[in-house]
Amino acid sequence: MRIEVDWTRCDGHGLCGLLLPENLENDGDGFPLVRRREVADADLRHARRAVAACPALALRLEP
Amino acid sequence: MSATALGTARLLAGVTRGGRADLVTHRHRHGPQRYRSLDELAADAARVLLLGRGGAAFPVATKLAAVPAGRATQVLVNGSESEPASRKDRTLMTLTPHLVLDGALAVARALGTRHVTVAVHDAGSHASLRAALEERSRQEPLPERVDVCRTAGRFVSGEVRALLRGLDGGPPVPPSRRTLPTESGLHGAPTFASNAETFAQLALLVAQGTTEFGAVGSPEEPGTTLLTLLGDVRTRGVVEVPTDLPLDALLPGEGGPVLVGGYHGRWVRDVHDLRGLGVDRPGLRAAGLPLNAGVVARLPREVCALAEVTAVTRWLAAQSAGQCGPCLYGTAALAHDVGELLHGRAAPAVEARLLGLVGRGACAHPDGTAAFVSTALDALGEDLALHRRHGGCGRPYAGVLPLGPLGQVGQVGPGGAR
């Protein structure tokens, strides 16, 4: 699975960087920097939690 | 409106003196409207390696093969030339509108549809195309329905997905999801969308056949291409050149830094960095200098290059649609930093800001802006050092790189007196 950011929705709340540090990093303004697009199987739980936690519904997991 | 052909005039045949070709003149020059089946058209486009002339340089044959034929399919001519430095599409549509229409109608007939839309945003192209359709309705009425629409003039609104959204009544900004116009385009129908010059090239291809079409130009991309040349160049304005013309032939003598590919393009230090390159898109892309919409500019040595870059960077920042945070804030911060460098102050975060724009938006605007600025900072190393030491280079800002009507975003000021 890949993690995708919908940049038109993202408001820079910054939760995703905290919940999925394996793939995402906070850029300082709250917007994520995608360090790795592919989500490892072991991190899928974290990834789903990050997707669910995004207040702007800007994060999604895609096959 | 001036236009020049260096070598073979094809698209601009007979119109380089500035007179618009009406239908009678056009037919006299290019012959009757001709058609091909979809398979023939795609095969011919593949044989001459025709690439889209808007910016992405996508193979036309691949796009033709990807659109399902049928009555619901739409043909969209993207003539909404939104980059203030580029004038080639409006020149083409103003001087020889029937060539563009011939191409659009050949594609529509091949795809078995009657729906053709031409999107423009300048008044001259709009008037010329409307007049062309009037001439056709009197002299050679057609079953196709051709709509000419005026669209928003923002830079990002010319991108095809933003254009489609605007034409369907939405905000003329790029959508967040990666949709393909060939699957879901105008009114949700499969759409063959391409740049105005692409359609004119298709009209030539259908009229001439592959052998004559490929008789000039580079083997990588046969034929001619339209460029808009600015600044210290051999011929300013729109030129038609064979694709095997050496790029440095357009930039005689020494001179300042060169911008290839317009405001989402890339800078090189001077003409020596272009030795051995033609103007064909595949060759330039391989050299890391995509031609995009065909804008090539060289700054005269007498002007402050950094001020020119600052002005365009501010314009680019103002052109952000404001949808994506990293682009909205990132381009503004980048413009601020480039302004600091202009005034000889430090901008320690500039590298991080450039990286922060890459791949972080719904469209190519942040990436293109980052490419423009990062290559400029590389190419202008000596200028940057002068500005750092003296607070300026002593040369004036001349506005060689034009900014659109939305470009009045504050005075750049002179390069600074010592």
Chai-1 contact restraints between the chains, C-beta under 6 A:
chainA,res_idxA,chainB,res_idxB,connection_type,confidence,min_distance_angstrom,max_distance_angstrom,comment,restraint_id
A,D6,B,S176,contact,1.0,0.0,6.0,A-B,restraint_1
A,W7,B,C324,contact,1.0,0.0,6.0,A-B,restraint_2
A,W7,B,G361,contact,1.0,0.0,6.0,A-B,restraint_3
A,W7,B,A362,contact,1.0,0.0,6.0,A-B,restraint_4
A,T8,B,S176,contact,1.0,0.0,6.0,A-B,restraint_5
A,T8,B,Q323,contact,1.0,0.0,6.0,A-B,restraint_6
A,T8,B,C324,contact,1.0,0.0,6.0,A-B,restraint_7
A,T8,B,A362,contact,1.0,0.0,6.0,A-B,restraint_8
A,C10,B,G325,contact,1.0,0.0,6.0,A-B,restraint_9
A,G12,B,G325,contact,1.0,0.0,6.0,A-B,restraint_10
A,D27,B,G356,contact,1.0,0.0,6.0,A-B,restraint_11
A,F31,B,G325,contact,1.0,0.0,6.0,A-B,restraint_12
A,F31,B,P326,contact,1.0,0.0,6.0,A-B,restraint_13
